[in-house]
Amino acid sequence: MTRKPRRLPLVLLALGLIHCGEPPAAPVEDEALGEAPRSLGATRQATCVPAVRVGEFTPGRVSDLTDVEGTLFFTVDNALWKSDATPEGTVLVRDFSPDEAGGGPRDLTEARGLLFFVSGGTLWRSDGTEAGTFPLVTSTLPGFDPHITPLREYRGRLFFRMIAPGLGEELWSSDGTRAGTRLVADINPGPPSSTLFESVVTASGDFVFGAHLGEDEEEVVLLKLTRTGRLEELFRVRASETSIFSLTAVGDRLFFLIDPGDRGEASLYTSDGTPGGASLVKFFGRASTPRAFTAFDGRLFFVAEPEEEGDFFSMELWVSDGTPGGTHLFADIRPGLEGALPTGLTVFEGLLYFSADDGVHGRELWATDGTVEGTRLVQDIRPGTDGSGPYGLRSANRKLYFVADDGLHGAEPWKVYQGRARLVTELVPGPVGSAPRVMGFDPDEEEVFFRSDGYVFFETGEDVGSLWAMKTGAYCPPR
């Protein structure tokens, strides 16, 4: 007989967050170098600060690029590195031998002005110095592989999940000290794990996450940790081998997907952030799972198939206001069976930008102001049906960076500035280009450009990985 899950604790005595200070405000952006939108003469000389190759790495690839208060941290194989955007300032922080604690940093996460990362079953922290890089806590449980996963910063602390004896996998937090690294709560009491998954922070500052409850861990719940330390249940369903995914906050409203029967049939749910305030919005049947959830214009924009029984290649842009009637196809950019396959949804200066193929111009850069009439092709960068194939959209310092191929200069960095797309620089002359590399494995987040201080970093090369730093105000198109 399956036992009923035990009731959730209402107040988290071990939380220790109420008196934590708020994180410092983001620095004010400035335009130190200006722009040269139309003239390439003397103005070009004033604004052209060439991209700098700050490091070459072979073998191995650069990954996990993470900014911590103006310093870029990254990994190469088993080593932790940092860079200040200069070759001499790109240095090794610590090398982890293959036999040491799992052999190599992963899951780099910024919190409290520090870098946190995992190596094997140990959580580490670093301030970029050898003395300030040390382990905080190790996951140990007989019969289980050590497991720690950073979640996010919340109220000046790193929240993470970890397996520990007598607790299973539960919610922990750290302020960057060993004494300040502790259990937040045994959410699924006793040895069973809560196995936390996706999390978000709402506009009101509540920490919302998915978890499992019950001795058999088959109760899937959506929980909210309030700023006062109360834990509230927002949604519950009994479903074997499934979880809440694509959790997205639009203000204080939450959207998420779940497959209650574990049959590959996604259902879109919403919650107003209060207990009992969750409801089904739309059942997508056996259509491809909706993806690329993005908050914009007070609504949820995402990519899905026009019909419940369709094909992945017919995906178009959808929208939801949290009601069944307000959840529908937003813009049929490429009518017919193929679809526009929007990718890279990115909010920038009051518009939602994305890459799409309308069947006429090829894959190019598009944008919408939240209306069907205001959904348009931004620029036909490569005229004709081939398209420029934009990818890696990332907003940084009042510019939208991406990679595109105009047919003349190959795949090189571009940006949108003051509403206009332009080629920023040509690192490799000719029709092939430098082809900045996509990092990570999430197809909906093509991470190419990473901002740190007043620079964007990116990697090029196949056999030898080259890490570049480019001033965000620089404009160096080919002559």
Rosetta blueprint (number, residue, H / E / L):
1 M L
2 T L
3 R L
4 K L
5 P L
6 R L
7 R L
8 L L
9 P L
10 L L
11 V E
12 L L
13 L L
14 A L
15 L L
16 G L
17 L L
18 I L
19 H L
20 C L
21 G L
22 E L
23 P L
24 P L
25 A L
26 A L
27 P L
28 V L
29 E L
30 D L
31 E L
32 A L
33 L L
34 G L
35 E L
36 A L
37 P L
38 R L
39 S L
40 L L
41 G L
42 A H
43 T H
44 R H
45 Q H
46 A H
47 T H
48 C L
49 V L
50 P L
51 A L
52 V E
53 R E
54 V E
55 G E
56 E E
57 F E
58 T L
59 P L
60 G L
61 R L
62 V E
63 S E
64 D E
65 L E
66 T E
67 D E
68 V E
69 E L
70 G L
71 T E
72 L E
73 F E
74 F E
75 T E
76 V E
77 D L
78 N L
79 A E
80 L E
81 W E
82 K E
83 S E
84 D L
85 A L
86 T L
87 P L
88 E L
89 G L
90 T L
91 V E
92 L E
93 V E
94 R E
95 D E
96 F L
97 S L
98 P L
99 D L
100 E L
101 A L
102 G L
103 G L
104 G L
105 P E
106 R E
107 D E
108 L E
109 T E
110 E E
111 A E
112 R L
113 G L
114 L E
115 L E
116 F E
117 F E
118 V E
119 S E
120 G L
121 G L
122 T E
123 L E
124 W E
125 R E
126 S E
127 D L
128 G L
129 T L
130 E L
131 A L
132 G L
133 T L
134 F E
135 P E
136 L E
137 V E
138 T E
139 S L
140 T L
141 L L
142 P L
143 G L
144 F L
145 D L
146 P L
147 H L
148 I E
149 T E
150 P E
151 L E
152 R E
153 E E
154 Y E
155 R L
156 G L
157 R E
158 L E
159 F E
160 F E
161 R E
162 M E
163 I E
164 A E
165 P L
166 G L
167 L L
168 G E
169 E E
170 E E
171 L E
172 W E
173 S E
174 S E
175 D L
176 G L
177 T L
178 R L
179 A L
180 G L
181 T E
182 R E
183 L E
184 V E
185 A E
186 D L
187 I L
188 N L
189 P L
190 G L
191 P L
192 P L
193 S L
194 S L
195 T L
196 L L
197 F L
198 E L
199 S E
200 V E
201 V E
202 T L
203 A L
204 S L
205 G L
206 D L
207 F E
208 V E
209 F E
210 G E
211 A E
212 H E
213 L E
214 G L
215 E L
216 D L
217 E L
218 E L
219 E E
220 V E
221 V E
222 L E
223 L E
224 K E
225 L E
226 T L
227 R L
228 T L
229 G L
230 R E
231 L E
232 E E
233 E E
234 L E
235 F E
236 R E
237 V E
238 R E
239 A L
240 S L
241 E L
242 T L
243 S L
244 I L
245 F E
246 S E
247 L E
248 T E
249 A E
250 V E
251 G L
252 D L
253 R E
254 L E
255 F E
256 F E
257 L E
258 I E
259 D L
260 P L
261 G L
262 D L
263 R L
264 G L
265 E L
266 A L
267 S E
268 L E
269 Y E
270 T E
271 S E
272 D L
273 G L
274 T L
275 P L
276 G L
277 G L
278 A E
279 S E
280 L E
281 V E
282 K E
283 F E
284 F L
285 G L
286 R L
287 A L
288 S L
289 T L
290 P L
291 R E
292 A E
293 F E
294 T E
295 A E
296 F E
297 D L
298 G L
299 R E
300 L E
301 F E
302 F E
303 V E
304 A E
305 E L
306 P L
307 E L
308 E L
309 E L
310 G L
311 D L
312 F H
313 F H
314 S H
315 M L
316 E E
317 L E
318 W E
319 V E
320 S E
321 D L
322 G L
323 T L
324 P L
325 G L
326 G L
327 T L
328 H E
329 L E
330 F E
331 A E
332 D L
333 I L
334 R L
335 P L
336 G L
337 L L
338 E L
339 G L
340 A L
341 L L
342 P L
343 T E
344 G E
345 L E
346 T E
347 V E
348 F E
349 E L
350 G L
351 L E
352 L E
353 Y E
354 F E
355 S E
356 A E
357 D E
358 D L
359 G L
360 V L
361 H L
362 G L
363 R E
364 E E
365 L E
366 W E
367 A E
368 T E
369 D L
370 G L
371 T L
372 V L
373 E L
374 G L
375 T E
376 R E
377 L E
378 V E
379 Q E
380 D L
381 I L
382 R L
383 P L
384 G L
385 T L
386 D L
387 G E
388 S L
389 G L
390 P L
391 Y E
392 G E
393 L E
394 R E
395 S E
396 A E
397 N L
398 R L
399 K E
400 L E
401 Y E
402 F E
403 V E
404 A E
405 D E
406 D L
407 G L
408 L L
409 H L
410 G L
411 A E
412 E E
413 P E
414 W E
415 K E
416 V E
417 Y E
418 Q L
419 G L
420 R E
421 A E
422 R E
423 L E
424 V L
425 T E
426 E L
427 L L
428 V L
429 P L
430 G L
431 P L
432 V L
433 G E
434 S L
435 A L
436 P L
437 R L
438 V L
439 M E
440 G L
441 F L
442 D L
443 P L
444 D L
445 E L
446 E L
447 E E
448 V L
449 F L
450 F E
451 R E
452 S E
453 D L
454 G L
455 Y E
456 V E
457 F E
458 F E
459 E E
460 T E
461 G L
462 E L
463 D L
464 V L
465 G E
466 S E
467 L E
468 W E
469 A E
470 M E
471 K E
472 T L
473 G L
474 A L
475 Y L
476 C E
477 P L
478 P L
479 R L
